[in-house]
Amino acid sequence: MTTADRVARARALMDLGRHDQARGLLAEALAEMPGDAAAWSSMARCCYRTDDFESALHAADQALAHNPALAAAWRWRALSLAELKRWQEAHRAAAEAVGREPQNWSGHMIMARGLLADPTRGGDDRRARDAAHRARELAPHEAETHFYAGRVAERAGREAEAEACYREALRLNPEQRSARNQLALIQMRRGENYAAAQGFAAVAASAKGAELGIHNLKVVAVRLISRARWISVGALAVAEAGVIAVPDGGWAVRGALMAALLVGWAVWAVWAARQVPPQLRMPLLRTVRGSAYVLLVLLGVAAFTLAAFVLLLVPVLAPFWGEVVLAAVALQLTALRTAAVLVRKAKQRVE
């Protein structure tokens, strides 16, 4: 097998996702022809696809050392530098790739991706917008170009436009988990929990999306649980009103009040169940049970209900209802703060 044959076979293996075999063939080819810039560029691609970004950067640099005009190597260099969070170098490499092949859509897309991911740039997305739109103009048939156009629109607060872009990306490639995740985030913010849960579950079921999807499913659970806080506050108000109105009330009165509290929570449980597709209810429940953060939120939201039951079950504590309420408030505030942090950290993906 010649060196060219090895490189061609390695590229075919990468297209099939067999990167370890491809890397072995490329290593053999480069041992025979260490000055082959195209082979080094293919090695950069192979290393990048296996998340070995340092090796990908080294391979891209080797390719450029032998052929500084090779635009593909500049693209892999830009991608690797962005993953290593060397933002300014990544932007310069992306600009080089675009300058050398201005009609290649992937160079513009890589530039948009790097600019969007760079946390040092603040809210200035003009360059990212221009790059994403140019990539989409050059390749409207590529799902990724619509995804990045959607990310630009979402960052600018144009959620309707972003949603349309994500839906088009999914039409072109139903396996585009990044677009599915961002679409589900938009749906969750609108309160469309049913559709959002379906989207996050699909992301969690994908090859590399398990952590992302599971985290965002927990966020859906936290949002549903947080809605119950008013039921909990109402429960305490009902209990306290009952204790004050009927201070000498027997267990019949207290039992009726406790039944009313349970009915309120049952109504919430039915509502929450309807917000989640039937096939996801048990997996979501298992996810919630395995998350200390979500359980803390549940405990905090239920704090006022717990305080209500304490007042009803232990009448001697009625004179100390103020202290009981303060304890419940402290627990609920802690839980809601945790919920806010989780919702704020709903994960996005730019890839």
Secondary structure, 3 states (H helix, E strand, C coil): CCHHHHHHHHHHHHHCCCHHHHHHHHHHHHHHCCCCHHHHHHHHHHHHHCCCHHHHHHHHHHHHHHCCCCHHHHHHHHHHHHHCCCHHHHHHHHHHHHHHCCCCHHHHHHHHHHHHHCHHHCCCCHHHHHHHHHHHHHCCCCHHHHHHHHHHHHHCCCHHHHHHHHHHHHHHCCCCHHHHHHHHHHHHHCCCHHHHHHHHHHHHCCCCCHHHHHHHHHHHHHHHHHCCHHHHHHHHHHHHHHHHHCCCCCHHHHHHHHHHHHHHHHHHHHHHHHCCCHHHHHHHHHHHHCCHHHHHHHHHHCHHHHHHHHHHHCHHHHHHHHHHHHHHHHHHHHHHHHHHHHHHCCCCCCC
